[in-house]
Amino acid sequence: MSNWNDLNWIRASDNPDEECIEVAAGEGDLIHIRQTDDPENVVTTTQAKWKAFVLGVQNDEFDHFVEGIEGIEGAEGAQEAEEAGSKP
């Protein structure tokens, strides 16, 4: 796809001044992902893979990526729960 601006991008943040991830459905079963600070750099996947990723996020399967990062809501609680041997 050459004109990414034709897609309906959904921002991860309501703040228009905040850099964030955007997601858009494309033709067929394609899902496109980009960062607002680099909108021409687009990653494309399928709806099935996107759904698997979203379900993994919902099930806390990626919490280890944000452990120890200050300012990320829930990161400290996830780390404390993991150290205690349970999920938050």
C-alpha positions as CSV (number, residue, x, y, z in Angstrom):
1,M,0.0,0.0,0.0
2,S,1.4,3.4,-0.9
3,N,-1.0,5.8,0.8
4,W,-1.3,4.9,4.4
5,N,-3.3,8.1,5.1
6,D,-6.4,6.5,3.4
7,L,-6.7,4.1,6.3
8,N,-8.7,4.7,9.5
9,W,-5.9,4.7,12.1
10,I,-6.8,4.2,15.7
11,R,-4.5,5.8,18.2
12,A,-3.5,4.2,21.5
13,S,-3.7,7.6,23.2
14,D,-6.4,10.2,23.3
15,N,-3.8,12.9,23.6
16,P,-3.0,14.2,20.1
17,D,0.3,15.6,21.2
18,E,1.5,12.2,22.7
19,E,3.6,9.9,20.5
20,C,1.9,6.4,20.5
21,I,1.1,3.4,18.4
22,E,-1.7,3.4,15.8
23,V,-3.5,0.4,14.3
24,A,-5.6,0.2,11.2
25,A,-7.5,-2.5,9.4
26,G,-6.4,-2.9,5.7
27,E,-7.6,-4.8,2.7
28,G,-8.6,-8.4,3.3
29,D,-7.5,-9.6,6.7
30,L,-4.5,-7.3,7.0
31,I,-3.7,-5.2,10.1
32,H,-1.2,-2.3,10.0
33,I,0.7,-0.9,12.9
34,R,2.8,2.2,13.1
35,Q,4.2,4.8,15.5
36,T,2.9,8.3,15.3
37,D,6.4,9.8,15.2
38,D,7.3,7.6,12.1
39,P,4.1,7.1,10.2
40,E,5.7,5.8,7.0
41,N,7.3,2.9,8.8
42,V,4.4,0.4,8.9
43,V,4.3,-3.2,10.1
44,T,1.7,-5.4,8.6
45,T,0.3,-8.6,10.0
46,T,-2.9,-10.7,9.8
47,Q,-6.1,-10.4,11.9
48,A,-5.4,-13.8,13.4
49,K,-1.9,-12.9,14.5
50,W,-3.1,-9.5,15.8
51,K,-5.9,-11.2,17.8
52,A,-3.4,-13.7,19.3
53,F,-1.1,-10.8,20.3
54,V,-4.0,-8.8,21.9
55,L,-5.1,-11.9,23.8
56,G,-1.5,-12.4,25.0
57,V,-1.5,-8.8,26.2
58,Q,-4.8,-9.3,28.0
59,N,-3.4,-12.4,29.7
60,D,-0.3,-10.6,30.9
61,E,2.0,-12.7,28.7
62,F,4.2,-9.6,27.9
63,D,4.5,-8.0,31.3
64,H,8.2,-8.9,31.5
65,F,8.9,-6.4,28.8
66,V,7.9,-3.5,31.0
67,E,9.4,-4.7,34.3
68,G,11.4,-2.0,36.0
69,I,10.3,0.8,33.7
70,E,9.1,3.8,35.7
71,G,6.0,5.6,34.6
72,I,4.3,2.5,33.1
73,E,1.0,1.9,34.9
74,G,0.8,-1.6,36.3
75,A,4.5,-2.4,35.6
76,E,5.5,-2.2,39.3
77,G,2.4,-4.2,40.4
78,A,3.2,-6.9,37.8
79,Q,6.8,-7.1,38.9
80,E,5.8,-7.4,42.6
81,A,3.2,-10.0,41.8
82,E,5.7,-12.1,39.8
83,E,8.2,-11.9,42.6
84,A,5.5,-13.1,45.0
85,G,4.7,-15.9,42.5
86,S,1.3,-14.8,41.3
87,K,-0.3,-12.5,38.7
88,P,-1.6,-9.0,39.8
